[in-house]
Amino acid sequence: MKKGAFFAAIDVGTSKVCTLVGRQDAAREMQVVGVGLVPSRGMRKGMVSNLSDVQQVVQASVREAEAQAGVSISSAYVGLTGSHINYINSRASLDNRRYENPVGGGDVDQVIQACYAQSAASGGRVLHVIPRNFAVDGHWGVRNPVGMYTSTLEVESHVVRGDSSPIDNLVEALHRAGVTPRGLVLEPLASAEAVLVGEEREMGVVLVDIGGGTSDMSIFLDGNIWHTGIIPVGGFQFTQDVSIAFTTPFGAAEEAKVRYGNAIPEMIDAEEMIRLPGFGESMVYKVPRQKLCQVLHERMEELLRIVMVQIKESGLESAPPGGLVLTGGSAKMPGLEQLARGMFPGPVRIGVPKAAAWVPRNLEDPSFATALGLLLWDARHETGNGSSGNGNGANGHGGAARLSGFKQWFTNLAQRVHI
């Protein structure tokens, strides 16, 4: 196996940690050659709550993937979420350039960098600077200005930012686990790589990744990102609601949610009973399954209403015509698609990462959308740098030298992560 042929991705979630190792064959087709999947600890709502616990579960996940792939992993692309994530739309311009010289890649980089500088100056850490619209001499609607003639080049970018502390703590936990993050990728952007098709992005679509601690939302219009948002409602809250409503331990509530849950209570026989343990040693009692599903229905309905509110807050008068795509572990709840269709003014589907032939059958599951998207992100953004940094050193883009610490790493990351 040639050096540089491997790619690695780590999804550090609230409910699970998933490490994937992939390789490209001679035809540049991806193959997943290692999977490390372990229950998560030390994460709450997408953020680190216990460094030692996160270190241990990341190590366990990485070792499992390494054993299957037969390679060592020392660096990877890593997903990031949490309520600290925010975004702004920023404009910048490159003025008084020589009209007779066509726009080149350097000009585009310079005007995008100006968006980054403006956003960085306003506080927080810049994670992504995503150009979504260019203008040449005041004429907007240009997707790629390279080769065009203009005196003034402008760009409107979607800038994703996060707070320093949650980012530093996640990176520290990874470093303690022996992994250097080559890049932090906002999870809904990663999930979009795995479950959306180009026609949906062009037409306009809402993607909601319902994870363990949060639900990550992104809106695409005309092929570009329009809005990103983190909703602090996920599978953990669904389970907690059941635990509180029926005074049952969290583990038992989780099992009941997975085994008996349905987002449409009316689909369940009103006479059907299920058994739930109490907190006493031998306390077990029967509850109507329909009541369990009613609890889940109310929380899921709340989540969908928040999604509708965020669509309006994003500046759109109505939902995009491409509809709603739901993915993530909790998107597998029976009845969810039907519930969403009754609330959302457009098509609704469950996003399963199975369109690509390289996705193994055991990963054709909404739970793995983020991890598979991160692997795709690695392959697409590391192409041509001479090394994928898959355990042979934490090389950056363009063969940059090994990074000695987080500050240097993040400075370089913020300057180079563009779509």
N, C-alpha and C positions, 0 to 999 in steps of 0.2 A: 504494500500500500504506500503510495507516494505521500510524502510530507505535504501538508496543506490540503489534503483531500477530505479532511474531517471537519465537521461543524458541531457545535455544542450549544444547548439552550437549557436554561433552568427557570421553571415557573415555581416561585416560592409563594404558595398560596396559604390561605387561612386554614383550609381543610387538608391539603396535600402538597407535597413537594414532588415535582416531576422533572427529571433530567432526561433529555434526549440527545443522543449522538447520531449524527448522520454522515454519510459520505456520498460523494458524487462519482458516478462511473465515467467511463470514457466519453459517453454521450451527454454528460452533465446532468444525468437523471439522479435525483436524490434517492437514497436508500436509508431507512432508519435501521441502525445496526446495534443500538443500545438504548434501553429504557430503564430508568430508575424511578420507582414510584413508592413513596413512603407516606404515612400519615404525618401531617404537619403538627408542630408544637412551637409555641413561642411567638405566634403571629396573631394579631387581632385586627380585624377590619383592614387587612392588607398592610399593616405596619408591625414592626418588630416590638414585641412586649418583653421578650426574654432572649438576650443575645446568645447565651449558652445553649438554650434549646434549639434555636434556629441553626446555630453552628452544627449541632449534632445531627439534625434531620437532613441538612444539606449534605453533610459528609456521607450519611447513609445512602441518600439518593444517588450521589455522584459515584460512589463505589459500586453500587449495583449496576449503573449504566456502564461504568468502566469495565466491569467483569464481563458483561455481554459483548461489548464492542471490542475488547482486547486492546484498548488504548488508554493512555493517561489523560485526564482532563485537568488542566490548570487554569483555564479561562473559558468564558462563555458569555453569550448574551443573556440578560436577565430581565424578567418582566417586573414592572413597577406599577403599583396602584395605591389607593389610600385617599382619604378625604382631604388631605393636604394638597392634592393636585388641583391646579387651576390653569386657566388659559386666558390669553388676550389676543386680539387681532391687531397686528402692528403694520404700519406702512413706512417705507423708507424709499429714498430716491437717490439716484446718481446723476448729478446735474452737470451741465456745461461740458459734456464729453464731445469729442471730435465726431461730427456727424458722418464724415466720409469713411470712418472706420466702423465696419459692422460690429455688432455686439458679439463679444466672445465669452467664453466660460468664465474668465477672470472678472468681467463686468458683473455677471450674474452672481458670482460668489461674493463680490464686494457689496452689492446692494442687499443681499440676504444677510451678510455679516452685520450690516448696519441695523437690521431688524433685531438681530441677536443682541447687539450692544445696547440698544434702547431698552430691551426687555430685562437684560441683566442689571442695568442701572436701577431698575425699579424694585429690585429685591427678589429673593428666592433663587433657585437654581433653574437654569434653562435646560430642559430635556430635549425638546424638539423645536426646530424652526422649520415650518412646513410651508413653502411658497405655494399659494393657491391661485394667484392672479398677477399678471404683469401688465404694465402699460408702456407704450412707446410714444413719446411726445404727447402724453395725456390721453391716449386712446387705450382704454382698458379692454380686457378680454383676450389678451395674448397668453397662450400657454407656455410657449418656448420662444423667447426673444432672440436666441442665438442666430446670428447671420443677418439680423434686421438692422436697418439704419434709423438712428434716433439721436437727438441731442440730450434727451432726458430719459433715463430708464427708471421706472418705478416698480415696486413689488408690494403686494399685500400678503402677509404671512400669518399663519396660525401658529402661535407660540405657546408651547406647553411648558408649565413651570411646576416646581414642587418646593416644599420647605426643606431647609438644609438638614435638620435633625433626623427626620425619618429616612432620608436618603443616605446620610452618613452611617446611620445605624445598620441599615441593610447591607451596605458595602462592607462595614466592619465585620458583620456576621459571616459574610461570604469569604472575606480575607482569612478569618479565623478557621474557616473550613477548607482553606487551601485553594480557593477559587478567586481569580481576578476577573471582575466583570469588564468585558471589552466594550460594553455599552448597556445602558439601561433603556428599555423600550416600554412606553406606555402600553399597558396590557390590551386595551381595546384596539389599538393600532395593530398589535401583533395578532389578535384574534381575527381581525379583518383580513389579514393576509391569508388565513386558512379557510375562511368560510364564505367570503363575499366573492362574487364574480364581477368582471369588468362592467357588464351592462348595468348591474345594480348601482355601482358607484357613479356611472354616468347619469342614470335616470334620477338618482337620489334615493338614499336608503338610510334607515336607522338601525344600528347594530347595538344590542344590549347583551353583554356578557354577564350572566348572573353567577357570580362566584360564591365562595364560602363566606367572605366577610363583606364584600361590596358588590354592587352591580355597576359595571363599567359601560359607559355609553359613548357612542360616536355617531355623527351624522356626516354623510358624504353627499356632495352635490357636484354635478358636472365633472365627475372623476376626482375631485379634490375633497379634502377634509373641510368640513364647515364648523363643526362643534364637537367638543369632547367634554365629558362630565363624569364624575364619580358619585354614585348614589350609595349612601351608607346603609344599604339594605341588601342582604344576601342570604345564603343558606343557613348561616349561623342564627340569624334572626328568626327564620322559619322554625328552626328546631327549638330555639329558646321560647318562642310563643307556645309551642306544644308542651314543653316542660312546665311552664308556669300555669298554663290553662288546666292541666291535668295532674299537677303536683307529682311529676314523675322525673327520675334522673335524666340528665341531658343525654346520656348514651342511649337510654331506652327511648327517649323522644326522637332521637335521630333515626334509630332503627324503625320506629313506627312511621315516621315521615316517609322514609324510603320505601317501606314495604306496603303501607296502606294509603299513602297520601294521594290526593286528587284535587286539582284546582277547581273542579266543578262538583260541589257536594251533591247536587241533584242526580248525578250519575251513580251514586252509591245507594244500595238498598238501605232504607231507613231502619230495618230490623237487624242489620248486621252489627255484631258486637266484636270488639277486640279487647285483648287483655293487656293492661299496662301495670308495671310494678310501681309501688309506692316507695317511700324511703325507709319503711320498716323492713326487717329481715325477711319476713314471709308475707308481706302485704302485697297482694295482687288484686286488682279490681277490673271490672268490665266497664267499657265506655262505648257508646255508639260510634262506629267508624265515621258516620256522616258528620258528627260533631268535630272530630279530628280534622276532617277535610274542610269544614267551615272555617276553622282557625287558619288553616293554610290559605284558603280562598281569600280571606280578608287581607292578609299580608301581601299576597301576590297581586290582588287588585290595587292595593295601595302603591305598590311598586310601579305598576303600569300607569297609574294616574300621575305619578311623579315623572315618568318618561314623557307623558303628554305635555306636562307643564314645562319640562326642559325644552321640548321642541319649540314651544311658543317663545320661551325666553331666549332661544338661540337666534330669534329674529325672523323665523319662518311663520307665515300666516297659516299654513296648513302642513300636514305631514307629507313628506316626500312621496312621489308616486311609486317608488320602488318598494315601499312598505317597511315592515318591521322584521328583522331577523333576530331571533333569540338563541343564544348559545350559552355555554358554561354548564357546570354540573347540575344546577337547579332547573335548567331548561328542560331536563328530562322528565319533570313531574307530569304525570298523566293529566290531561285536561287543560294544561297551560295554553297550548296552541288554540284550543277552542275558546278559552276565556279571552285571550288577546284578540282574536278575530271579532269578538263581540264588542270590544272596546276601541279597537284601532281602525281608523278610516282608510283601510288599504289592505293589501295582501300581507299575510303573516306566514312565516315558516320557521322551523327549527334549524339552526345552522349546524350542520354536521360536517366535519372536515373529511369528506370522502371523494371530492371531485378529482383529486390528483391520484394517479395510479400508484404513486410511491407510498401512500399512507397505508400502513398495515391495518388489517381488519380489526385487531384489538384496540386500535387507536381511533377508529371511526366512531367517535363519541364526542358530544359537545364538551365534555370535561377536559378534553385535550386540545381544544381550539387554540388556547394561548400558547401552550408549549410548542405545538406544530408551527404556529405562526412565527414564534421566535426563531425556530430552526430555519424557516424560509428567510427570515430577516437576516440571519447570519450569512446564509449562502449568497443572498443578493447584495449585501453590503460589504462583504469581504472579498468578493471576486477581484482577482488581479493584484492582490497585494503581496503575493509570494508566499503567504502563510496564513492559515486560518486561525492560528493561535489556539490550537486544539489541545494543548498540553505540551507543545514544543516551544512555549514562551508566549507571553502576553503581548504580542505584536499588535500595533495599531494600524490604521490605514496608511498605505504607502510605505510599509516597512519601517515604521517608527520604532525607536529603541524601546526596550523594556521599561515600563513605567515603575518608578520606585515608590510611589505613594498615592494616596487618594487625591490629594489636591492637584498634583500634576495630571493624574489620570482624568479628573473631572474637567479640568480646564481644557484639555485637548478634546475630550468628548463633546463638550458644549460647542466647541468651534467647528466640529466636523459632522455632527449628526443632522443630516438633512434628508428629506425624501426626494 
